[in-house]
Amino acid sequence: MKAVILAGGKGTRLGNLTREIPKPMLPLLGKPLLEYLVELLRDYGITEIWILVNYLKDSIMQHFGNGAAWNVSIQYYEETEPLGTTGGIKAIESYLTEDFLVLYGDVLVNMDLHRLIHFHQTHKADATLVLHPNDHPYDSDLVELNKQKRITAFHPKPHQQGEYFRNLVNAGLYVLSPKILNTLPPGIARDFGRDIFPSIVATHYLAGYNTTEYLKDMGTPERLKKVEADLLSGRVERKSYKYWQKAIFLDRDGVLNDDTEFIHRAEDLILYPDVPEAIRKINQSDYISIVVTNQSVVARNLCSEEYLRVIHNKMETDLGKAGAWLDDIYYCPHHPDKGYPEENPEYKIDCDCRKPKPGMLFQAAADYHLDLLKSWMIGDNERDIQAGHAAGCKIVGVATGKGLKATTLIPDYFFFSLKEAVDFIVDEPYRPLAEEIKEQVITSSYQPFILSIGGNSQSGKTTLANYLKDYFIENNLSVLKISLDDWILPQEQRPVPHNVYHNFQVEKIQQDLQRILQREEIQVRGYARHALRNPIPVTYRFNGEQIILIEGVVALAIPILQKHAHLRLFKSISITELEQRIRRFYTWKGYDEQKIQSLWEERSKLEYLPIEQTSIHAHRII
């Protein structure tokens, strides 16, 4: 396969930077942009390259010559006058007798070209356009794509108020069949994206290849700096699908937007206030943002599948206004229950995509080359947990929407909003601590190494403990994690008067920990965090794990742990933040404001202050 690089533009938006250097030759970390493109093509076995030149062409031709220094063959077409993106290609059409690639000389690209070419050939397309979402769809030319990945329409800016289109833009990289050459007028300046593709979308098969790989133009000084920063950080390299990618999967209703039952009108989808900021943070990270949502409104005949896409377009439009985007949206329009007179029978099937089945996650993994073991599923109901577990992802529950209140399945982590969840996933605030403790464990002679974590209710100790457990396991250290919440007495069994130590049966905890260390198996009642849940019995047995991790409110108050824990951590937060978290937690549990106030006043004396004082037994306060 041959490639054509369009390198004749002036780069006027770069001002003085391109007065003496053509835009494709601007240095990025000491190497011209155009050289990165030539090397990319070479690395994928594309060694016959045409470069179309015009402005300050000599610097390009002198630098690359015939391409031998890069183990490629380069030929040039010199435009005597600007011919847009099509004129030069039309002029060399006699050399383009098979499918060929077109790249823009001012766009830094790093993507798996083999996957792109395979997609083009599998679809037998006349042209394949590389597409991706961006952070300003409201002033971008947008591309409409159907479920079969065929482009059905182009929507030039400006967009009319109330029109909702998918956030997909032309990224400026094409695989073209020679058939397209017949649509190009000779000797006339035309643009592929603005003139040619919209005019032939109804008569030619234009496929859309949506990718999250790295394609970024450097047409302004700000973008040039961003591209250089991405090169320096390794982001440009990491984003290629020759490496496994990772995603944050998002349920829709109750996670992104207010969960009003069976949303079937675009105006009824209202994003939670902090969602755009959370999605923007995913966009700026190495994670891909993917929605996986059951939408039985189609099977229930409340709206068509086409209108469901309008609802999603409206969601993408709202996110775009805040500079955020979703990399893709997968939805299941089916429902297995049949026999209702108003139903749409075509969609009443037992499918593979409806959560709790993991079909949508598996399809996304195939499309975006995802490592599901390094990906996350964020949801508000039990089906999300089941689908995420079935796919091998880590699971985060959120308190919004259904809030996982009645679930019998417990997520790996629980947060009160999407923003909190994303901050934790992306920032990994406990990673430095985990690395330190890992080294301490490895160099220690203790077997097992006992680590205890105490702190007040809602201080974040469980999140810390779960992160440490996951980190240790990922680093090949075996862990037995013990939650002291499993020893909490139910409300009706607590003595009167009582304090936090009565509630946690401290004496029984001591006895049971001794039995566990002696390799006895014990079973405890378990703890239900919400009144709609039932406690699930928990069995503990020590099987020679390298680490025993014990966490709970009273972890630093238990004499056996004060004596035998090799590392004692106390998770501390300010009294102001503690009160905010306690109020939020009990609101989630269904308490009214008066009851929460009474609880706060009572527990401040009987629990929160006494537990704070146990920090004197900690080796470290976190």
C-alpha positions as CSV (number, residue, x, y, z in Angstrom):
1,M,0.0,0.0,0.0
2,K,1.2,3.5,-0.8
3,A,0.7,6.6,1.3
4,V,0.2,10.3,0.4
5,I,1.2,13.0,2.8
6,L,-0.3,16.5,2.3
7,A,2.5,18.9,3.2
8,G,1.9,22.0,1.2
9,G,0.0,24.3,3.6
10,K,1.4,27.6,5.0
11,G,0.4,27.2,8.6
12,T,-0.6,30.8,9.0
13,R,-2.1,30.3,12.4
14,L,1.4,29.5,13.7
15,G,2.5,33.1,12.9
16,N,6.3,33.7,12.9
17,L,7.0,30.0,13.6
18,T,6.3,29.1,10.0
19,R,7.7,32.2,8.3
20,E,10.9,30.3,7.4
21,I,9.9,26.7,8.1
22,P,6.9,24.9,6.6
23,K,4.5,23.6,9.2
24,P,5.2,19.9,8.7
25,M,8.9,20.6,9.4
26,L,8.4,22.3,12.8
27,P,10.5,20.4,15.3
28,L,8.9,18.3,18.0
29,L,11.6,17.4,20.6
30,G,14.2,18.1,18.0
31,K,12.7,16.1,15.1
32,P,10.4,17.4,12.4
33,L,6.7,16.4,12.6
34,L,6.9,15.0,9.1
35,E,9.7,12.6,10.1
36,Y,7.4,11.1,12.8
37,L,4.9,10.3,10.0
38,V,7.4,8.8,7.6
39,E,8.7,6.6,10.4
40,L,5.2,5.5,11.4
41,L,4.5,4.5,7.8
42,R,7.8,2.6,7.5
43,D,7.2,0.8,10.8
44,Y,3.9,-0.6,9.4
45,G,5.5,-1.7,6.1
46,I,4.3,1.2,4.0
47,T,7.4,2.3,2.2
48,E,6.2,3.9,-1.0
49,I,5.3,7.5,0.0
50,W,4.3,10.6,-2.0
51,I,4.7,13.9,-0.3
52,L,2.7,16.8,-1.9
53,V,4.6,20.1,-1.4
54,N,4.1,23.8,-2.1
55,Y,5.1,26.3,0.6
56,L,8.8,26.3,1.4
57,K,9.0,23.0,-0.3
58,D,12.8,22.9,-0.6
59,S,13.3,22.3,3.2
60,I,11.1,19.2,3.0
61,M,12.8,17.9,-0.2
62,Q,16.3,18.5,1.0
63,H,15.7,16.9,4.4
64,F,14.1,13.7,3.1
65,G,15.6,13.3,-0.4
66,N,14.5,10.0,-1.9
67,G,13.8,8.6,1.6
68,A,16.6,6.1,1.5
69,A,17.9,7.2,4.9
70,W,14.6,6.1,6.4
71,N,14.4,2.9,4.3
72,V,11.5,4.2,2.3
73,S,11.0,5.5,-1.2
74,I,9.7,9.1,-1.4
75,Q,8.5,10.9,-4.4
76,Y,7.2,14.5,-4.5
77,Y,4.5,16.3,-6.4
78,E,5.1,20.1,-6.4
79,E,1.9,22.1,-6.5
80,T,2.5,25.4,-8.4
81,E,-0.6,26.8,-6.7
82,P,-2.6,25.6,-3.7
83,L,-5.0,22.9,-4.7
84,G,-6.6,22.1,-1.3
85,T,-6.4,18.6,-0.1
86,T,-7.5,16.9,-3.3
87,G,-5.8,18.6,-6.3
88,G,-2.4,17.1,-5.8
89,I,-3.8,13.7,-5.3
90,K,-5.8,14.0,-8.5
91,A,-2.6,15.0,-10.3
92,I,-0.8,11.7,-9.4
93,E,-3.8,9.4,-9.8
94,S,-2.0,7.3,-12.4
95,Y,0.3,6.1,-9.6
96,L,-2.5,5.3,-7.2
97,T,-3.9,2.1,-8.7
98,E,-4.7,0.4,-5.4
99,D,-6.0,1.4,-2.0
100,F,-3.8,4.1,-0.4
101,L,-3.5,6.1,2.8
102,V,-3.8,9.9,3.0
103,L,-2.2,11.7,6.0
104,Y,-2.1,15.4,6.8
105,G,1.4,16.8,7.3
106,D,0.4,18.9,10.3
107,V,-1.3,16.1,12.3
108,L,0.9,14.0,14.6
109,V,-0.4,10.4,14.3
110,N,0.5,7.3,16.3
111,M,-2.0,4.5,15.6
112,D,-2.0,0.9,14.6
113,L,-2.3,1.2,10.9
114,H,-2.7,-2.6,10.4
115,R,-6.0,-2.5,12.3
116,L,-7.2,0.5,10.3
117,I,-6.3,-1.1,7.0
118,H,-7.9,-4.4,8.1
119,F,-11.1,-2.5,9.0
120,H,-11.2,-0.8,5.6
121,Q,-10.7,-4.1,3.7
122,T,-13.2,-6.0,5.8
123,H,-15.9,-3.3,5.1
124,K,-14.9,-3.2,1.4
125,A,-15.3,0.6,1.7
126,D,-14.7,3.1,-1.1
127,A,-13.2,5.3,1.6
128,T,-12.5,4.9,5.3
129,L,-12.4,8.1,7.4
130,V,-10.6,8.0,10.8
131,L,-13.0,9.6,13.3
132,H,-12.8,10.6,16.9
133,P,-14.7,12.8,19.4
134,N,-13.4,16.2,20.5
135,D,-13.9,18.7,23.2
136,H,-15.7,21.3,21.1
137,P,-18.3,19.5,19.0
138,Y,-20.5,22.6,19.0
139,D,-18.2,24.4,16.5
140,S,-17.0,21.3,14.6
141,D,-18.1,19.6,11.4
142,L,-19.7,16.4,12.7
143,V,-20.0,13.0,11.0
144,E,-23.1,10.7,11.3
145,L,-22.3,6.9,11.6
146,N,-24.8,4.0,11.7
147,K,-24.5,0.8,13.6
148,Q,-22.7,-0.9,10.7
149,K,-20.0,1.8,10.8
150,R,-21.2,3.4,7.5
151,I,-21.1,7.2,7.3
152,T,-24.7,8.4,6.6
153,A,-24.3,12.2,6.8
154,F,-22.1,15.2,7.4
155,H,-23.2,18.0,9.6
156,P,-21.2,21.2,9.0
157,K,-21.0,23.9,11.6
158,P,-22.8,26.1,12.7
159,H,-25.4,23.7,14.1
160,Q,-29.0,24.9,14.6
161,Q,-30.2,25.3,18.2
162,G,-32.0,22.1,19.3
163,E,-30.2,19.9,16.8
164,Y,-28.3,17.0,18.4
165,F,-25.5,15.1,16.6
166,R,-23.1,12.5,17.7
167,N,-19.7,13.9,18.7
168,L,-17.6,12.4,15.9
169,V,-15.2,14.5,13.8
170,N,-13.0,13.8,10.9
171,A,-9.5,13.3,12.3
172,G,-7.7,13.8,8.9
173,L,-6.5,10.4,8.0
174,Y,-8.1,8.3,5.2
175,V,-7.8,5.0,3.5
176,L,-9.1,5.5,-0.1
177,S,-10.0,3.3,-3.0
178,P,-9.0,4.4,-6.5
179,K,-12.7,4.8,-7.1
180,I,-12.6,8.0,-5.1
181,L,-10.2,9.5,-7.6
182,N,-13.0,9.7,-10.2
183,T,-14.9,12.1,-7.9
184,L,-12.0,14.6,-7.7
185,P,-12.1,17.6,-10.2
186,P,-8.7,18.1,-11.9
187,G,-6.8,21.4,-11.3
188,I,-9.4,22.8,-8.8
189,A,-8.9,23.4,-5.2
190,R,-11.2,21.2,-3.2
191,D,-11.3,19.8,0.3
192,F,-12.0,16.1,1.1
193,G,-13.9,16.9,4.3
194,R,-15.8,20.0,3.2
195,D,-16.5,19.3,-0.4
196,I,-15.9,15.7,-1.6
197,F,-17.1,13.3,1.1
198,P,-20.4,15.2,1.7
199,S,-21.1,15.2,-2.0
200,I,-20.6,11.4,-2.4
201,V,-21.9,10.0,0.9
202,A,-25.1,8.8,-0.8
203,T,-23.4,7.2,-3.8
204,H,-20.2,5.7,-2.3
205,Y,-19.5,3.5,0.7
206,L,-17.8,5.7,3.2
207,A,-16.9,3.8,6.4
208,G,-16.0,5.5,9.7
209,Y,-13.2,4.1,11.9
210,N,-13.7,5.6,15.4
211,T,-10.4,5.4,17.4
212,T,-9.0,6.8,20.6
213,E,-5.5,6.6,19.3
214,Y,-3.3,9.7,19.0
215,L,-4.2,12.1,16.2
216,K,-3.7,15.8,17.0
217,D,-3.1,18.7,14.7
218,M,-0.5,21.3,15.7
219,G,-2.0,24.2,13.9
220,T,-1.7,26.7,16.7
221,P,1.1,27.5,19.2
222,E,-1.0,26.1,22.0
223,R,-1.5,22.8,20.2
224,L,2.1,22.6,19.3
225,K,3.0,22.9,23.0
226,K,0.4,20.2,23.9
227,V,1.8,17.8,21.3
228,E,5.3,18.3,22.5
229,A,4.2,17.6,26.1
230,D,2.4,14.5,25.0
231,L,5.5,13.2,23.2
232,L,7.6,13.9,26.3
233,S,5.2,12.2,28.7
234,G,4.9,9.1,26.5
235,R,1.2,9.6,25.9
236,V,1.7,9.6,22.1
237,E,3.3,6.2,22.3
238,R,0.9,4.7,24.9
239,K,-2.3,5.6,22.9
240,S,-1.5,3.3,20.0
241,Y,-3.5,0.1,19.8
242,K,-0.3,-1.9,19.4
243,Y,-0.5,-1.6,23.2
244,W,-3.5,-2.7,25.4
245,Q,-5.7,0.1,26.4
246,K,-7.9,0.5,29.5
247,A,-11.4,1.9,29.9
248,I,-13.7,3.3,32.5
249,F,-17.1,1.8,31.7
250,L,-20.0,3.9,32.8
251,D,-23.6,3.0,33.3
252,R,-25.9,5.8,32.1
253,D,-29.0,6.3,34.2
254,G,-28.2,7.0,37.8
255,V,-24.5,7.5,37.1
256,L,-24.3,10.2,34.4
257,N,-27.9,11.5,34.6
258,D,-30.9,11.7,36.9
259,D,-32.6,8.3,36.8
260,T,-36.1,9.1,35.9
261,E,-37.6,5.8,34.9
262,F,-37.5,4.9,31.2
263,I,-36.2,8.1,29.6
264,H,-37.6,8.3,26.1
265,R,-37.5,12.0,25.4
266,A,-34.2,13.9,24.8
267,E,-35.2,16.8,27.1
268,D,-35.7,14.4,30.0
269,L,-32.0,13.4,30.1
270,I,-30.4,15.7,32.7
271,L,-26.7,15.2,33.6
272,Y,-25.7,15.4,37.2
273,P,-23.8,18.7,37.8
274,D,-20.4,17.1,38.5
275,V,-20.5,14.7,35.5
276,P,-18.9,16.9,32.9
277,E,-15.9,17.5,35.2
278,A,-15.5,13.8,35.9
279,I,-15.7,12.8,32.2
280,R,-13.2,15.6,31.3
281,K,-10.8,14.1,33.8
282,I,-11.1,10.7,32.1
283,N,-10.5,12.4,28.8
284,Q,-7.2,13.8,30.1
285,S,-6.1,10.5,31.5
286,D,-5.0,7.3,29.7
287,Y,-8.4,5.8,30.2
288,I,-11.1,5.6,27.6
289,S,-14.6,6.7,28.5
290,I,-17.3,4.2,27.4
291,V,-21.0,4.1,28.3
292,V,-22.6,0.7,28.5
293,T,-26.4,1.0,29.2
294,N,-29.5,-1.1,29.1
295,Q,-32.2,0.8,27.2
296,S,-35.3,-1.3,27.1
297,V,-37.3,1.8,26.1
298,V,-36.9,0.5,22.6
299,A,-38.2,-3.0,23.4
300,R,-41.1,-1.4,25.3
301,N,-41.9,0.7,22.3
302,L,-41.5,4.0,24.1
303,C,-39.2,5.2,21.4
304,S,-37.4,4.0,18.3
305,E,-33.7,3.0,18.2
306,E,-33.1,6.0,16.0
307,Y,-34.6,8.3,18.5
308,L,-32.6,6.7,21.3
309,R,-29.5,7.8,19.4
310,V,-30.9,11.3,19.4
311,I,-31.2,11.2,23.2
312,H,-27.5,10.1,23.3
313,N,-26.6,12.8,20.9
314,K,-28.2,15.3,23.2
315,M,-26.1,13.9,26.1
316,E,-22.9,14.2,24.0
317,T,-23.9,17.8,23.1
318,D,-24.3,18.7,26.8
319,L,-21.0,17.2,27.6
320,G,-19.3,18.9,24.7
321,K,-20.5,22.3,25.9
322,A,-18.4,21.6,29.0
323,G,-15.3,20.4,27.0
324,A,-15.9,16.7,27.7
325,W,-16.6,13.7,25.5
326,L,-17.5,10.1,25.6
327,D,-15.3,7.8,23.4
328,D,-18.3,5.6,22.7
329,I,-21.7,4.6,23.8
330,Y,-22.9,1.0,23.7
331,Y,-26.6,0.3,24.4
332,C,-28.8,-2.7,24.6
333,P,-32.3,-2.0,23.2
334,H,-33.7,-5.5,24.1
335,H,-35.7,-7.0,26.9
336,P,-36.3,-10.7,27.4
337,D,-39.9,-10.5,28.8
338,K,-42.5,-11.0,26.0
339,G,-46.3,-10.8,25.7
340,Y,-47.2,-7.2,26.3
341,P,-49.6,-5.7,23.7
342,E,-47.6,-2.4,23.5
343,E,-44.2,-4.0,23.1
344,N,-41.9,-4.0,20.0
345,P,-41.6,-7.7,19.4
346,E,-38.4,-7.3,17.3
347,Y,-36.5,-6.3,20.4
348,K,-38.1,-8.8,22.8
349,I,-35.3,-11.3,22.8
350,D,-32.9,-12.9,25.3
351,C,-29.8,-11.2,23.9
352,D,-26.1,-11.3,24.8
353,C,-25.7,-7.6,25.4
354,R,-28.2,-6.8,28.2
355,K,-26.5,-6.4,31.5
356,P,-25.8,-8.4,33.7
357,K,-24.4,-10.2,30.7
358,P,-21.0,-8.6,29.7
359,G,-21.6,-8.5,25.9
360,M,-21.3,-4.8,25.6
361,L,-18.1,-4.7,27.5
362,F,-16.7,-7.6,25.4
363,Q,-17.6,-5.8,22.2
364,A,-15.9,-2.6,23.4
365,A,-12.8,-4.5,24.3
366,A,-12.6,-5.9,20.8
367,D,-13.2,-2.5,19.2
368,Y,-10.7,-0.6,21.3
369,H,-8.1,-3.3,22.2
370,L,-8.9,-3.1,25.9
371,D,-7.3,-5.0,28.8
372,L,-10.4,-5.6,30.8
373,L,-8.4,-6.6,33.9
374,K,-7.1,-3.0,34.0
375,S,-10.5,-1.5,33.3
376,W,-13.2,-0.3,35.6
377,M,-17.0,-0.5,35.7
378,I,-18.9,2.2,37.5
379,G,-22.6,1.6,38.2
380,D,-25.5,2.2,40.6
381,N,-27.2,-1.2,40.5
382,E,-26.5,-4.9,40.8
383,R,-26.6,-5.6,37.1
384,D,-23.6,-3.3,36.6
385,I,-21.6,-5.2,39.3
386,Q,-22.4,-8.5,37.7
387,A,-21.5,-7.4,34.2
388,G,-18.3,-5.8,35.4
389,H,-17.3,-9.0,37.3
390,A,-18.1,-11.2,34.3
391,A,-15.8,-9.1,32.2
392,G,-13.0,-9.1,34.7
393,C,-13.1,-5.4,35.6
394,K,-12.7,-3.7,38.9
395,I,-16.1,-2.5,40.2
396,V,-17.1,0.9,41.6
397,G,-20.5,1.5,43.0
398,V,-21.9,5.0,43.4
399,A,-24.6,6.3,45.7
400,T,-26.4,8.2,43.0
401,G,-29.4,6.7,41.1
402,K,-30.4,3.4,42.7
403,G,-27.3,3.7,44.8
404,L,-26.7,-0.1,45.3
405,K,-29.0,0.1,48.3
406,A,-30.6,-3.3,48.1
407,T,-27.8,-5.3,46.5
408,T,-26.5,-8.6,47.7
409,L,-23.3,-8.0,45.7
410,I,-20.7,-5.7,47.1
411,P,-18.5,-3.6,44.7
412,D,-14.8,-3.4,45.1
413,Y,-15.1,0.4,45.9
414,F,-18.0,2.7,46.8
415,F,-18.2,6.5,46.3
416,F,-20.9,9.0,46.6
417,S,-20.5,10.5,43.1
418,L,-19.0,9.8,39.8
419,K,-16.5,12.6,40.3
420,E,-15.2,11.0,43.5
421,A,-14.9,7.7,41.8
422,V,-13.0,9.1,38.8
423,D,-10.7,11.1,41.0
424,F,-9.8,7.9,42.9
425,I,-9.3,5.8,39.7
426,V,-7.2,8.4,37.8
427,D,-5.2,9.9,40.6
428,E,-4.4,6.7,42.6
429,P,-3.8,8.8,45.7
430,Y,-2.6,5.8,47.7
431,R,-0.1,4.4,45.2
432,P,3.1,6.0,46.8
433,L,2.0,4.6,50.2
434,A,1.3,1.1,48.6
435,E,4.8,1.1,47.0
436,E,6.4,1.9,50.4
437,I,4.5,-0.8,52.3
438,K,5.3,-3.3,49.6
439,E,9.0,-2.7,50.0
440,Q,8.6,-3.0,53.8
441,V,6.8,-6.3,53.4
442,I,9.4,-7.7,51.0
443,T,12.3,-6.8,53.2
444,S,10.5,-7.9,56.4
445,S,11.2,-11.2,58.1
446,Y,7.7,-11.3,59.5
447,Q,5.4,-14.1,58.2
448,P,2.7,-13.2,57.9
449,F,3.1,-9.4,57.9
450,I,0.1,-8.0,59.8
451,L,-1.1,-4.6,58.7
452,S,-4.0,-2.9,60.6
453,I,-5.9,0.2,59.5
454,G,-8.1,2.1,61.8
455,G,-10.1,5.3,61.6
456,N,-13.5,6.7,62.0
457,S,-16.5,5.6,60.0
458,Q,-16.5,7.3,56.6
459,S,-12.9,8.3,56.9
460,G,-11.9,6.4,53.8
461,K,-10.1,3.5,55.6
462,T,-12.0,0.8,53.7
463,T,-11.1,2.4,50.4
464,L,-7.5,2.6,51.5
465,A,-7.5,-1.1,52.6
466,N,-9.1,-2.3,49.4
467,Y,-6.6,-0.4,47.3
468,L,-3.7,-1.8,49.2
469,K,-5.1,-5.3,48.8
470,D,-5.5,-4.9,45.1
471,Y,-2.0,-3.4,44.7
472,F,-0.4,-6.2,46.7
473,I,-2.1,-8.9,44.7
474,E,-1.1,-7.2,41.4
475,N,2.4,-7.3,42.7
476,N,2.3,-11.1,43.5
477,L,1.8,-10.7,47.3
478,S,-0.9,-12.9,48.7
479,V,-3.3,-11.2,51.1
480,L,-6.0,-12.1,53.6
481,K,-8.2,-9.1,54.2
482,I,-10.3,-9.0,57.3
483,S,-13.1,-6.3,57.8
484,L,-13.9,-5.7,61.4
485,D,-17.3,-4.4,60.3
486,D,-18.3,-8.1,60.0
487,W,-18.3,-8.2,63.9
488,I,-20.7,-5.3,64.4
489,L,-23.7,-6.2,66.5
490,P,-27.1,-5.5,64.9
491,Q,-28.9,-2.5,66.4
492,E,-31.4,-4.6,68.4
493,Q,-28.6,-6.5,70.2
494,R,-26.5,-3.6,71.3
495,P,-26.4,-3.1,75.1
496,V,-27.8,0.0,76.7
497,P,-25.9,2.2,77.4
498,H,-23.3,1.3,74.8
499,N,-20.3,2.8,73.0
500,V,-18.4,2.0,69.9
501,Y,-16.4,-0.8,71.6
502,H,-19.6,-2.6,72.7
503,N,-21.0,-2.4,69.1
504,F,-17.9,-4.0,67.7
505,Q,-17.7,-6.9,70.2
506,V,-14.0,-6.2,70.9
507,E,-13.5,-9.3,73.1
508,K,-14.9,-11.6,70.4
509,I,-12.8,-9.9,67.8
510,Q,-9.7,-10.7,69.8
511,Q,-10.7,-14.3,70.3
512,D,-11.5,-14.8,66.6
513,L,-8.3,-13.2,65.4
514,Q,-6.4,-15.6,67.7
515,R,-8.2,-18.5,66.1
516,I,-7.6,-17.2,62.6
517,L,-3.9,-16.9,63.3
518,Q,-4.0,-20.5,64.5
519,R,-5.4,-21.4,61.1
520,E,-8.9,-22.2,62.3
521,E,-11.9,-21.3,60.1
522,I,-14.4,-19.0,61.6
523,Q,-17.7,-17.6,60.3
524,V,-19.1,-14.2,61.4
525,R,-22.5,-12.6,60.8
526,G,-21.4,-10.0,58.3
527,Y,-22.5,-6.4,58.0
528,A,-25.2,-4.8,55.9
529,R,-24.5,-1.2,55.2
530,H,-28.1,-0.4,54.3
531,A,-31.4,-1.3,55.8
532,L,-32.5,-2.8,52.4
533,R,-29.7,-5.3,52.5
534,N,-29.4,-8.5,54.6
535,P,-26.1,-9.3,56.2
536,I,-24.2,-12.1,54.4
537,P,-22.2,-14.5,56.6
538,V,-18.5,-14.2,56.0
539,T,-15.9,-17.0,56.4
540,Y,-12.3,-16.3,57.3
541,R,-9.4,-18.7,57.2
542,F,-5.7,-18.0,57.1
543,N,-3.9,-20.1,54.5
544,G,-0.4,-18.9,54.8
545,E,-0.9,-15.5,53.0
546,Q,2.1,-13.2,53.1
547,I,0.0,-10.3,54.4
548,I,-3.0,-10.2,56.8
549,L,-4.7,-6.8,56.3
550,I,-7.2,-5.9,59.1
551,E,-9.3,-2.8,58.8
552,G,-12.1,-1.3,60.9
553,V,-13.1,1.5,63.1
554,V,-11.6,-0.2,66.2
555,A,-8.5,-1.7,64.6
556,L,-6.1,0.4,66.6
557,A,-8.0,-0.1,69.9
558,I,-7.7,-3.9,70.0
559,P,-4.9,-5.0,72.3
560,I,-3.9,-8.0,70.2
561,L,-3.3,-5.8,67.2
562,Q,-1.6,-3.1,69.2
563,K,0.9,-5.8,70.2
564,H,1.2,-7.9,67.0
565,A,0.5,-5.6,64.0
566,H,3.7,-4.9,62.3
567,L,2.3,-1.7,60.7
568,R,-0.6,0.3,62.1
569,L,-2.1,3.0,60.0
570,F,-4.8,5.5,61.1
571,K,-6.9,7.2,58.4
572,S,-7.7,10.7,59.6
573,I,-9.9,13.4,58.3
574,S,-10.9,16.8,59.7
575,I,-14.0,17.0,61.9
576,T,-15.7,19.2,59.3
577,E,-15.2,16.7,56.5
578,L,-16.2,13.8,58.9
579,E,-19.5,15.5,59.6
580,Q,-20.1,16.1,55.9
581,R,-19.4,12.5,55.1
582,I,-21.5,11.1,58.0
583,R,-24.5,13.3,56.9
584,R,-24.1,12.1,53.3
585,F,-23.8,8.5,54.4
586,Y,-26.9,8.5,56.5
587,T,-28.9,10.4,53.9
588,W,-28.1,7.6,51.5
589,K,-29.3,5.2,54.2
590,G,-32.6,7.0,54.3
591,Y,-32.4,8.9,57.6
592,D,-34.1,12.3,57.8
593,E,-32.2,15.4,58.8
594,Q,-33.4,15.4,62.4
595,K,-32.4,11.8,63.0
596,I,-29.0,12.5,61.4
597,Q,-28.4,15.5,63.6
598,S,-29.3,13.4,66.7
599,L,-27.0,10.6,65.6
600,W,-24.1,13.0,64.9
601,E,-24.4,14.5,68.4
602,E,-24.6,11.2,70.1
603,R,-21.8,9.5,68.2
604,S,-19.4,12.4,68.4
605,K,-19.1,11.6,72.1
606,L,-19.5,7.8,72.1
607,E,-17.6,7.0,68.9
608,Y,-15.9,9.7,66.8
609,L,-13.9,11.3,69.5
610,P,-12.8,8.0,71.2
611,I,-11.8,6.5,67.9
612,E,-9.8,9.6,66.9
613,Q,-7.8,9.2,70.2
614,T,-6.7,5.7,69.1
615,S,-4.5,7.3,66.5
616,I,-1.8,7.5,69.3
617,H,-1.2,3.7,68.6
618,A,-0.5,4.3,64.9
619,H,2.9,4.1,63.3
620,R,1.6,6.4,60.6
621,I,-1.4,8.8,60.2
622,I,-2.7,8.9,56.7
